[in-house]
Amino acid sequence: MSSLIGKHLQGGKYKLDAVLGRGGFGLTFRAHQTFLDQVVVVKTLHESFWTAPNLSDLQRQFQDEARRLAMCSHPNVVRVSDFFVEDRLPYMVMDYIPGRSLSDIVLPENPLPLAAAVNYIQQIGRALQVVHSKGLLHRDVKPQNIMIHQLTGEAVLIDFGIARELTPNPAQTHTSIVSEGYAPIEQYLPKAHRSAATDVYGLAATLYTLLTAQVPVASVLRDRTPLTPIQQLRPDVKAGVLDALTQGMAVELKDRPQSVGRWLTLLEQPSQKSS
């Protein structure tokens, strides 16, 4: 529950109906756009930040992210439709995606057919290319953050709560919030270099889950707990998929393809059964 449930915003334009999720930074609601009689998603800062002394800085950061996301116009990226500040809290309004997340579909024991898994990942890969072109890293690519639209069957990337600027500055400090199994090793370190290859890891790890219905071993543990080879779990995997998983989930950032486009090229290699 949240004290914001039932709250009307913007002079009654939006009404917050139910909490959809809580992340490290954000609090997300299913809401009603009363003027158009539409279901929408409204996101604001997590309760732990409401009394933060740097709330004004957080407002600006939230607005910057909303503005960048609004520029990421792509059918596989959730659309941002509005932004405002009310009672000192910033609010971002996004489309509501009816359907189920890939996590709900696949886990704990429903791996997808190879072609379906690759198709969803290609869709999200193309979405990430647009996100990166706008100067953002998603940093939380995982099955829970990919919705399958119940009407169109398309995959939609959601929850940009820990998205940050894509910067060449290796010394920039990043908040270390990670999703174990999908976060690359550099996300565990506040000042480690990040690049598009950071999201490549999450995308490849998501493909691993779609094919195996298993969460991969956390990147920080893989030096002592090896990842189960995909061929043992899915003998039908093709050479291109095997190469994409191996390179995309390389522990060290420098060993991964340095752009999503390069990684997708691996995934789309001519299909021949791996040995």
N, C-alpha and C positions, 0 to 999 in steps of 0.2 A: 504494500500500500504506500501511498504518498499523500502528503498534505495538499498536493496540487490537484488531486482527483476532484472532478466537478467544477474546477475553476474555469471561468470565462475569460477569454483574452481578446484584446483589440476590440473592445466595445461589443462583445458578444459574437464576434466573427468566428472564433474557435472555442470549443468546449473540450476539456481534457477528460476522457472517459475511463481509460485504464492504462496501467503501466505495461509496456511491452518488454522492456528490458532495462537493466542497469549495467553500465560499463565502468571502466576506471575513471572516465571523465564525464560521461553523459548519462542522462536519464531520458528514456524514450517513452512516449505515450501514443496510444491509439486515440485519435481525436475526431471531432466532428466539425467540418466547415459548415456552419449553420446557414450562411447566405446561399450556398450552392448545394446544400444537402449532400455533401460528399464526406467519405471517410478519408482522413489524412493521418500522417505521422508527424508529431511535434516533438522536437528534442530540445532539451535545455541542459544546463550544467548539473552534475551530480550534487546531491544535497551537501556533501562534505565541502563543497566550494562556496556555498551560499554566503558564508560569513567571512570568507578569505579576505585578508587585507589588500590583496592584489586583484580584487574582483573586477575592477575597471580594465585591467590588463587582460584578464580572462575573457571579458566581453569582446574586446577588440580582436583577440585571437580567434574566438568563436565566429565572429563576423567575417574575418579574413578567410576562414575555412569555408564558411557558407558561400562566400563570393566566388571562391575558386571552384567549389563543387558545382555551383550554378553554371560555371563555364564548361563543365564536363558534360556536354550534351551528347548522350549516346544511349541507344535503346537498352543497353545492358548495365547502365549506371542509374541508380535511383535519382529521380529528379528533385531538385530543390526549387520550391515555388515561392517562398516568402522568408523574410527575416525581420525580427523586431526585438526591441528591448522593452520590457514592462516590469515595473517594480524591481528594477535593478538587475533582473535576470534576462539573459539573451535567449531567444527562441528561434529555432530553425524549423521550417515546415517543409515536409517532403511528401512525395506520393506514397500512398499505402499500396503495398504489393500483396494481393491475395494469393495464398498458396502456402507451400511448406519450404523450409530450408533444406538444403542438401544433407545437413546433419540429421534432420528428422527423417528424411527419406532413407538414408543409407545405414545409419548406426542404429542398433549394434550389429546387425547380421544380414544386410541386404545390399551387397556390392552390386554396382551397376554393370550392365553390358559394356564391353570395351568401347563400342562406337558412341554410346550415349555419354559415357564419362568424358571421352575426348571432345565431343561436341560442346558440352557445357564448359569445359576448360578453355576451349578455343574462344567461346563467347566472352568469358571473363577476361581472357588474355587480351582480346581486342579492346575491352573496356579499360583495362589497366594502361594500355598504350595511350589512350586519350587522357587518363588521369595523370600519367607521367608527363605528357606533353604540356600540361597546364602547371607543371612545377610542383606536383604533389606526389608523395608516397602514401599508399594506403596503410601499410604496416600491420594489417590484421586480416589478411586473406585466409579464410578458413571456411569449411562447409557451413558453419553456423551463420556466416555473413553472406551467403549466396542463396537467394530465394528463387524458387521455380514458380513462375507465374501460372496460376491454375487455368487461366484462359488461353494464354499464348504458348505456354510450354517453354518460354525463354528464361534463361538464367539472368538474374539481376543482382549486381553487387551493391550491398547496403553497408551501413554502419561504418562511417568514416570518423568515428570518435577519436581515434588516435592517429589520424592522418597528419602528416607533417610536410613541411616544405622539402622538396628534393634539392639539396644543396651540395656543391662540390667541397664544402668546408669540412674536412675530417674531424676537426676539433669541436664542432657544434655539439652542445649537450642535448640529448634526447631523453625524454621520460621513459624509463624502462618498465613498460607494461607489456607482458608477453602472453601469447596463447601457446601453451606447451604442446609440442608436436608440430606446430606450424610456424613458429617464430625461429628465424635463423639465429646463429650464435651471436651476431653483432647486436641484436636487439636486447641482449642481456647486459650489455655494457653501455653505460650512459654516454661515453664519448667515442665510441667506435664509429668508424666510417660506415655510411650507408649509401646505397645507390639503388637503381632500379632492380638490381640483382637481389635486393632484400625482399621485394615482392615476388620475384621469380621463385624464391624458396617456398614462400607460402602457397603459391599457385601449384608448384610441383608436389608439395606435401598434401595439398587438397586432392590432387589427382590420385595420389597413393591411397588415400582414404576411400575415394569413390570406387576404386578397383578392388580394395581388400576389406572394406568395412572395419578397418583398424586405424586407430590414431597412431601416427609414426612415433618412434622413440624421440624424445626431446633432443634437440641439436646439441645441448650442453652435455648430454649423457652418451652420445654416440661414440666417444673415444673408448668407452668401456662396455657399452651395450650396443652392439651392432644392429643396424636396421635389417629386418628380415628381407632377403632379396625378393623382389616382386615376382620373379619367375617361380618361386616356390609356392606362392599363393595364387598366382594367376598364370598358368602355363600358356594361355592364349595371347599373352602380351606380345606386341609386335616390336620389331627392332627400333623403330622411331620412338615409340613410347618408352622403351627401356632406356634409350640414350637420353631422352628428355628427363626422365626421372633421375637417372644417375647424375647427370650434370646439373640439373636444376636443384637437387637436394645436396649438392656438395657442401660440406660443412663450412669451408672457408669461402668468403665472399668472392675472392679473386678467382676461384676455380669454377664459378658459375657463369653462364651466359650473362653478359652485362646489360642486356635489354630483353624485354619481353618478346620483342619481335624475333630476336635471334633464337630464343628458347622455343617459340612457336614453330620456327623453321625446323628444329630438331623433331618436334612432335609430328610434323607433317611430312617427314621423310617417307619415301615409298614403302608401303606395307610389305614386310616380309617377316616370317615368323622367326623370332630370336631363338638362338640355340643355347 
